[in-house]
Amino acid sequence: FDVILALDCAYHFNTRQNFLSQSFTHLKPGGRIALADIYFDHPPSMLLTFFLAAILRAMPYANVKSNTEYLADMRALGYADVAIEDVTEDVFPSFTQFLSTQKVAFRLLSKAIGLLRTLGARFVIAPGTRPV
């Protein structure tokens, strides 16, 4: 593939690392990957990790990463030109506002996203390139 685009999904995969590894092998040299994804602005606590993985089942334990771990994982797989652009303030406020106007389940999801944001969740764009 020339390009792989994963929008708001990779943090759900079992695991993101497997997805990134498989994507790398299927990208042509010079091919690019871009993810709209979630990481945490500091290493997450065990309580947060348990909450996300076991209670919400929103994110497998292995995908709860800090920004440093996220970048290191991509680089270790061989991706070059890896960068992260934090777009949290462009995404979470509008998204949670929209969800808060919907039915009960979505209002609860809005609260959960607000809690995650408070606990350091960041919504990011994370591109990388398979070297030529």
BAVEX-410988 format. One record per residue (C-alpha): residue number from 1; x, y, z; chain. Coordinates in Angstrom, 2 decimals. Example, Ala and Ser with C-alpha at 12.3 -4.5 7.8 and 13.67 -1.06 7.14 Angstrom:
- seq, c1, c2, c3, mol
- 1, 12.30, -4.50, 7.80, A
- 2, 13.67, -1.06, 7.14, A
This chain:
- seq, c1, c2, c3, mol
- 1, 0.00, 0.00, 0.00, A
- 2, 1.06, 3.59, -0.58, A
- 3, -0.96, 4.88, 2.39, A
- 4, -2.69, 3.37, 5.40, A
- 5, -5.10, 5.59, 7.33, A
- 6, -6.52, 4.51, 10.70, A
- 7, -9.05, 7.00, 12.05, A
- 8, -10.09, 6.67, 15.68, A
- 9, -9.70, 2.89, 15.77, A
- 10, -6.15, 1.68, 16.47, A
- 11, -6.45, 2.07, 20.26, A
- 12, -9.23, -0.57, 20.14, A
- 13, -7.13, -3.15, 18.25, A
- 14, -5.66, -6.16, 19.97, A
- 15, -3.04, -4.77, 19.79, A
- 16, -2.06, -1.45, 18.23, A
- 17, 1.52, -2.75, 18.09, A
- 18, 0.41, -5.74, 15.97, A
- 19, -1.51, -3.43, 13.66, A
- 20, 1.48, -1.12, 13.24, A
- 21, 3.78, -4.07, 12.61, A
- 22, 1.48, -5.62, 10.01, A
- 23, 0.96, -2.23, 8.38, A
- 24, 4.71, -1.71, 8.12, A
- 25, 5.15, -5.00, 6.27, A
- 26, 2.39, -4.08, 3.80, A
- 27, 3.53, -0.53, 3.08, A
- 28, 5.62, 0.06, -0.02, A
- 29, 9.01, 1.67, 0.60, A
- 30, 8.23, 5.36, 1.01, A
- 31, 4.64, 4.50, 1.99, A
- 32, 2.99, 6.39, 4.82, A
- 33, 0.74, 5.56, 7.72, A
- 34, -1.34, 8.06, 9.66, A
- 35, -3.40, 7.39, 12.74, A
- 36, -5.95, 9.50, 14.56, A
- 37, -5.40, 7.90, 17.92, A
- 38, -5.26, 8.25, 21.70, A
- 39, -2.28, 8.25, 24.03, A
- 40, -1.73, 9.68, 27.50, A
- 41, 0.36, 12.74, 28.33, A
- 42, 2.14, 10.84, 31.10, A
- 43, 2.56, 7.15, 31.90, A
- 44, -0.92, 6.00, 32.91, A
- 45, -1.59, 4.71, 36.39, A
- 46, -2.51, 1.10, 37.02, A
- 47, -6.00, 2.23, 38.11, A
- 48, -6.56, 4.08, 34.83, A
- 49, -5.23, 1.15, 32.84, A
- 50, -7.57, -1.24, 34.69, A
- 51, -10.51, 1.15, 34.16, A
- 52, -9.91, 1.36, 30.40, A
- 53, -9.04, -2.27, 29.78, A
- 54, -11.17, -4.25, 32.20, A
- 55, -14.14, -2.02, 33.05, A
- 56, -14.84, -0.07, 29.85, A
- 57, -13.25, -2.61, 27.51, A
- 58, -12.43, 0.43, 25.38, A
- 59, -8.74, -0.20, 25.03, A
- 60, -6.68, -3.35, 25.53, A
- 61, -4.16, -3.03, 28.34, A
- 62, -1.23, -3.12, 25.88, A
- 63, -2.56, -0.02, 24.08, A
- 64, -2.58, 2.28, 27.12, A
- 65, 0.63, 4.15, 26.34, A
- 66, 2.30, 7.43, 27.14, A
- 67, 3.39, 9.72, 24.32, A
- 68, 7.02, 8.64, 24.82, A
- 69, 6.10, 4.95, 24.60, A
- 70, 3.92, 5.57, 21.54, A
- 71, 6.74, 7.25, 19.62, A
- 72, 9.28, 4.64, 20.72, A
- 73, 7.00, 1.79, 19.59, A
- 74, 6.63, 3.25, 16.09, A
- 75, 10.34, 3.92, 15.75, A
- 76, 11.24, 0.43, 17.02, A
- 77, 9.12, -1.07, 14.24, A
- 78, 11.16, 0.89, 11.69, A
- 79, 8.92, 3.85, 10.96, A
- 80, 10.72, 7.07, 10.07, A
- 81, 9.47, 10.66, 10.16, A
- 82, 7.37, 9.77, 13.19, A
- 83, 5.70, 12.74, 14.82, A
- 84, 2.68, 13.40, 16.95, A
- 85, 0.33, 16.35, 16.59, A
- 86, -1.93, 16.86, 19.58, A
- 87, -5.40, 17.84, 18.35, A
- 88, -7.20, 17.18, 21.64, A
- 89, -8.60, 20.69, 21.94, A
- 90, -9.91, 20.50, 18.37, A
- 91, -11.66, 17.15, 18.93, A
- 92, -12.72, 16.33, 22.48, A
- 93, -14.70, 19.48, 23.42, A
- 94, -16.92, 19.42, 20.31, A
- 95, -17.30, 15.65, 20.38, A
- 96, -18.30, 15.51, 24.05, A
- 97, -20.66, 18.47, 23.53, A
- 98, -22.37, 16.62, 20.68, A
- 99, -22.60, 13.37, 22.68, A
- 100, -24.12, 15.22, 25.64, A
- 101, -27.14, 16.14, 23.46, A
- 102, -27.86, 12.51, 22.52, A
- 103, -29.56, 9.58, 24.26, A
- 104, -28.48, 8.39, 27.69, A
- 105, -25.78, 5.93, 26.57, A
- 106, -24.06, 8.65, 24.53, A
- 107, -24.32, 11.15, 27.39, A
- 108, -22.55, 8.59, 29.58, A
- 109, -19.89, 8.15, 26.90, A
- 110, -19.46, 11.93, 26.89, A
- 111, -18.80, 11.83, 30.65, A
- 112, -16.33, 8.94, 30.24, A
- 113, -14.40, 10.83, 27.55, A
- 114, -14.34, 13.90, 29.80, A
- 115, -12.94, 11.77, 32.61, A
- 116, -10.29, 10.29, 30.33, A
- 117, -9.32, 13.78, 29.20, A
- 118, -8.95, 14.82, 32.83, A
- 119, -6.74, 11.76, 33.41, A
- 120, -4.43, 12.76, 30.57, A
- 121, -5.94, 11.24, 27.42, A
- 122, -4.79, 13.09, 24.31, A
- 123, -6.29, 12.76, 20.83, A
- 124, -3.49, 12.90, 18.29, A
- 125, -2.51, 12.56, 14.67, A
- 126, 0.47, 10.20, 14.40, A
- 127, 2.10, 9.79, 10.98, A
- 128, 5.09, 7.69, 9.99, A
- 129, 6.87, 6.55, 6.84, A
- 130, 8.35, 3.24, 5.77, A
- 131, 11.90, 4.17, 4.71, A
- 132, 12.87, 3.73, 1.06, A
